[in-house]
Amino acid sequence: MFVAPAAGLKPAPLRAGSRVAMVAASGPPLAERLAYGLEVLQDWGLEVDVLSSCSAPAEPFEYLAGTDAARAEDLTTALTDPSYEAVFLAKGGYGAQRTLEHLDWADLAARQPTPRHVVGFSDVTAIQEGALRHLGWASLHAAMPATTYFSMPRAVGSLWAQLFKPESVGVLHFADAVPVVDGVAEGVVVGGCATLIASSLATDTGLSARGAILFLEDVDEELFRLDRVFTHLRRSGYLDGVRGILTGSFEECGDPALVQKLLVDRFGDLGVPVLTGADIGHGVALQALPIGLTARLDTSQRELAFV
């Protein structure tokens, strides 16, 4: 059953001395990248607990950070320990869906944890959907510490601003974006990595795009695979009642001109504003995007304003 998103609770801004958790809920982070990301967070004045999943052996499968149960235990701790004000997912890759199989959302909600920032993108999309659906938390689609994006000044600066001074970034501007269908739309921002959105349909963490501004991006998918994902979103009813669509980067997904044609073909006939080419997602120095907050998409101004 589809569940329409409600606006999420916005966590309090971080400050020097805030205690945060680092978790690997998907793939295993490289030690040198993890160390670099940790140094950046500590330079921000954060007290970082690096949980055991970040150094777990990649067994039995090399693409997973340890066992599913162990990753779920770390994620549960990060989401419920009252001393944490943010959860940084170390990297994406694959594994979040398996981690979610072992998460007890009813138990998490019953503990009434204080809202905290959940930071990440790519595979982390599945976790952020769950946090919005079951805990009512907004989150940040943003650079992850154990990735190359944490060495991109613009990506890191955008994340810092959303965490420490969110009032300074109430409007996101996309100078190079391309309006496909002009208009203005308002709704709760949902979405993230398109393949993760599609793979969460009919699960207990999936949401619909009804009443929402839907954001989509992806990486390393052949054009026909993107077509299949977008068509599945159309045929499943996921897009019923969507109010607007914003798309970001589609890195290594084939000829950009053909990707643009596909976006127009699959979303241009929905009768809602559509803006493509925002600098959010893989392969770019991504702006940090709040997920779960209410915003106004204005295609002519090429901006997303949070209200």
MILUM-56770 format. One record per residue: z, y, x of N, C-alpha, C in turn. Coordinates in steps of 0.02 Angstrom, whole numbers, plus 50000, padded with zeros to 5 digits. Last residue first. Example, Ala and Ser with C-alpha at 12.3 -4.5 7.8 and 13.67 -1.06 7.14 Angstrom:
503544988850642503574994750684503945000250645503904971650660503904977550615503904983550660
//
This chain:
501315131150486501625135550436502315133150416500205132350622500765128750591501155133550547498465132750630499075136750629499625132950592497115129850723497585126150682498245129850687495445136550736496155136350751496535132050701494175142950717494275137550766495005137050786493845151350619494255154250673494375149150729493165142450539492805148350564493175151650622494145132950506493585130950549493215137050577495785131750503495275136750487494685135550534497125122950441496525122350482496015127450457498825124450443498215126950410497645126650459500145112150429499725116950465499135118950422501685103750441501175106750398500805112150436501925089850554502095096450529501525099050486501445078050605501955077650554502195084350527501225081950773501035077450720501615077350669500725094850882501255092150838500955087850783499885092651030499775093450958500365090650919499525100051182500005096051145499955097751071497885099651250498415103451219498885098651182497335090351392497465090851321498025095751302496145090951487496825093651496497095095451427495295075551446495345082851448496065084751464495325061851429494815064651472494815072151476495925060551260495785057651325495255061651363496565075251176496385068251181496275066051252495885090851139496475086451131496235079251135495035102451114495235099951180495905096251177493925098450977494535101551003494725098451070492755093450915492745095550985493345099351009492555099550745492505094450797492565097550866493135101450583493055104850647493065099650702492865102550413492845098050471492705102150533493465104050245493315107150310493345102050367492705092250128493295095650157493095098950222491755083550080491915089450041492535093150064491265072950150491895071950113492105077950071490195072850234490055072550163490685071850120490565072450367490275078650342490155078750267490985060450418491485064850390491205071050356489885052950463490445049350432490945054050398488965062350516488745057350468489335054250429489735069550608489435073050552489255068050496490035059150696490575062750662490315066350601488735055850740489125050950703489695054350665488385067350810487995065450751488375060450708489335066350913489365071950867488975070350802488855054850976489525054750947489595060350896487645059951021487645054750970488325054050937488105069051115487695071451060487665066351004488785060851208489155065551166488755068151106488445044151227488125050651228488505055451182490025035351246489305035951240489075043151243491355036751264491145033651202490395034351191492095043351362491775036951377491585033051314493095051851244492935050651314492645043651324493085061551134492905054451129492625052451197494295074051084493825071151132493695063851115494545077850914494625079750983494095076551027494365084550748494275079250798494335082150868495055086950591494995089750658494885084050706494825088950420494775084450477494655088450540495725090350263495325093050318495325088250376496275082750162496145089750150495715093050204496055066950080496145070750142495945078050129495835059249967496285064949961496415068650025495515044850058495555047649990496055053349988495505038550179495305045650178495335048750108495845025350150496275029350193496135036750187494995017150087495355021950045495815026450085494195008850162494875006550146495235011050097493025015650191493005010350140493695008150118493435025150291493125027250228493205021950174493935017050392494375022150363494095024450296492755009850419493345006350392493825011350360492005019950475491785017050412492355013250379492705022050594492655027550545492455024750476492535009250655493205011950641493165017250586491125008550665491495003550627492185006050608490875019350749490585019250682490975014350638491505014550864491765020550830491515020750758490605004150888491315002550873491655008550840489445010750916489465006650855490175004650837489795017051038489655020950978489705016750915491205009551121490495010351111490375013751044492605017651187492335013751131491585014851127493395025851272493135019451295492935014851237494475034051155494235033151223493935026251231494755047051031494755040151056494465039951126495415055850886495105055650953495115048450976495825065450742495585059250771495285060350840496865071650614496615072550682496405065750710496865077850452496805071850493496515073650561497965085250351497455087050400497435081250449498285077650188498405078950259497805082150294498205071850064498565078150070498655080550141498045055950135498065059850073498495066150082497925047150235497775054150252497795058550190499295035250242498635037450221498535044650244500065025650374500075030950325499365032150300500905010950438500315014950424500435020150370501965002650454502005009150487501415013650471501754990450397502314994350372502415001050407499954989250371500584987450403501144991950376498774993950318499074988050286499684985350324498255000850472498165000350400498444993750376498295000750609498935001050574498875000750498497015001250654497374994950663498064994950631496665014550627496345009250589496745002650595497475021050723497555022550652497275016750610496915015750838497615014050822497765015650749495655021350838495715014150834496425011950817495975035350849495665032650788495745025050782497455042750896496915038450920496625034550861497885053550767497945052150838497345048150860498775057550615498235054750654498405053650726499165072950526499265065850542498705063650589499925087250466499485084550518499665077350532499925091650296500305088650351499815085750402498875106050256499195099550244499595097250303497495115950209498195115650229498485108850211495945123250259496315117950226497025117850252494445132150247495145132350265495505126950225492755130550313493265131150262493955131550291491225121850353491655127650355492175127550299490925107550439490965110050370491465115850370490885109050577490395104850544490345106750470491195119550713491285118550641490715114350612491695114550868491095115450828491245114350754492655122051003492565117450947491955119450905492995130251105492355126851111492225121951054494255135451072493695139951083493015136451082495455132850980494965128151007494305131951017497195136050973496515138650972496055133751008498625134350876498215131250928497495133650919500085143150845499365142650829499015139550889501335143050896501265141650824500545140950803501935143751022501305140251013501225138250939503175149451028502645152851065501965149651054504055141050966503865147050930503295150750964504365131451061503855129951011503625136050971504885130351200504765136651164504225135751111505035116851239505555121751254505485128351216503965109051189504635106351193505175111651198502825116951194503005113951130503725111251131502855120251332502925125551282503135122551215502625107751392503255111451405503375116651351501315105151346501875100951325502535104651334500625115251414500605115051341501185110851314500855111551547501105117951522501125118151446500185099351552500905099451562501205105951535498875103851531499165098751487499925098951491498705112851638498655115151569498975110251521498905104751756499355110351738499315112551666498935087951768498495093251744498925099051720499735077451793499555081551851499075087151833499825070651678500425074451698500315078251763498675063551668498715069751629499325073951649498845051751733498535057151770498575063851733500485045751685499755045851681499495051751722501845045151653501575040551704500815040051698502095054951549502315055951618501985051451670500755060351442501295055651457501455055651531500285073951335500245070451399500865066151410500355071151154500365075151215500355070751276500865073151001500295069851033500155073851096502495073150953502015076850992501485072251022503195072950784503155070750854502625074750889504365072850646503755075250679503775072950752505145059950554505145064250613504435066450630505525050450459505375057250437505345062150494505705037350481506255041750501506145048950479504545031350428505205028250416505795032850432503415039650455503485036150391504205034050377503625044750584503535049250528503665045750462503745032950658504295037850659504235042750601502495027050635503095023950611503685028750608501665036150703501575035050631502215032050601502155034250831502245040750800502135040350724501725021250857502445022650855502575029250819500335022950857500645018350809501395019650802500115031850964499975033850896500325029450845500205025851085500835028351056500735030750985498935023751132499275018151099499915020351064498725040951125498365034651135498715029051098500285048851172499685048451132499345041751148501925056851168501425052351194500785052751153503595058751121503035061651158502565056251184504655063651005504335057451026503665059451055506145072750993505435072951010505215065951032507235068050859507115069550929506365069450941508465068550731507765069150751507695071150824509825057250743509605064250744508875064550765509875042450641509835045850706509585053050699510455033550540510355040750530510335044450597510525020150533510955023350583510915030950580509545017150443510235016750420510715019950470508405017650522508525022950473509245023050450508575005650595508535012150629508695017850581508534996150492509144996950532509145003650567507224998150450507774999050403508435000050439506474994750563506495001750541507065003050492506594985350691506884985050624506974992250599505304979050791505724984750774505954984150702504374969650823505074967950836505554973650820503154975250798503314969050763504064967350769503084985450892503294987150823503454980950782502564978751002503254981251004503514982550933501264976850959501694970950969502424973050971500844990150958500834986250895501274980050902500964993451094501404996551045501424992650980499994987751176500634984351169501084987251116498994996451296499044992051237499734988951236498925012451342498635006051359498605001651297500105024151390499815020451334499555013751357501715028251463500985027851463500765024251400503055031951428502805032751496502045032751500503615042151304503285035751315502905036351381505105050251293504455050651325504185043551334506105056851174505875050451199505175051451228507505068051166506785066751168506675059651195508845068351165508505073551126507755072751127510165056651162509485058251181509185063551134511395053351112511385057951168510675060151188511295043751013511385050750993511365055751050510055031851011510615034351052510705041751038508845029450941509485029650904510075032350945507715028651018507665032050954508335033050919508115021451130507865028251139507855032151074508435009151070508955013051105508735020351109507155005351027507695006250979508255010451009506505004051150506285009251103506815010551050507204993251204507224999751237507025005351189506844983451110507554985051121507624991951154505474982851127505744985151063506484987051069505404977551255505134984251243505424987151178505974965051229506304969651275506054976751266505044959351141505734960451119506094965451164503894958451222503894962551162504614964251141504204959251401504164955751337504174960651278503244969851513503774965151497503674962051428502074978851468502664980451508503234975851486500474970951476501074972551438501664973951486499414966451548499324972851514499934974951473499694953851596499724959451643499644966251610500794943551507500134946651510500174953051551502104939451499501614934651527500914937551533502314952251624502264945151608502404944151533502534963251727501994962551678501874955151664504274967151740503684963751765503174962651710504864983751705504844976651688504224973351717505064997051718504994993251780504964985651768505175001751591504725005351637504625001751703506164994651528505464992851514504984996051562507365000951560507154995151600506434993151587507225019051560507465012651534507085006851566507795032451639507195028151641507415021151620508425046751579508605039751586507965035651584508505062951643508065057651619508365050751632508865078651604509205072751630508855066651600507835092651646508015087251601508385081651638507285102851719508005103051706508245097651659506025101851760506135105651698506865106251681506165093051862506055100051880506135104551819506195081451787506815083651818506765090951840504845080651753505355081451700506015083951728504295078851882504115084651840504645085951787504865066651919505015072651958504855079051918504265058151827504985059051826505185065351863502945058751871503115061351805503865062651799503095052351996502855059151992503045062351926503535039651958503965043752000503755051151997502415035151887503055035951852503515040551892501505034451990501395039251936502035040451897502075024352067501985030952096501865036252043502105013151979502725015952005502635023052031501195012751828501175012451900501775016051929501865005051679501675010951718501645009351793501194992751572501644994051628501425000151668500884997551397500724994551461501214996351516502115000651289501434998051288501304994451355503295006751304503225002651243502544999351239504335012051415503665009151416503615004451357505255027351409505165020451386504445018351398506525038451446505835036451464505765029051449507525050351360507395043451380506655042651397508585064451401508005061451370507915054351397509665078051382509595071151404509025067851366509595094751441509475089951387509375082951416509655103351548510225099051537510135094151480508765116351473509005113451536509635109451523508175110751313508445115951357508635112451422507085108451170507465106251228507715112151268507235112650995506945113651062507395110851116507495099550874507705105850905507365106550973506145092150779506725091850823506885098650853505715093550613505545096050679506165095750723505285080950499505815085150526505645087150597503655081250419504195078450459504715083550480502975080650256503105084550317503715081850353502375064350212502755070350196502875074050261500875054950183501375057850229501735063750198500735041350070500525048050089501065051250132500415024850099500955029550090500715036350114499565011050027499535017250066500135021650048500004994050042500005000050000500005006250044
//
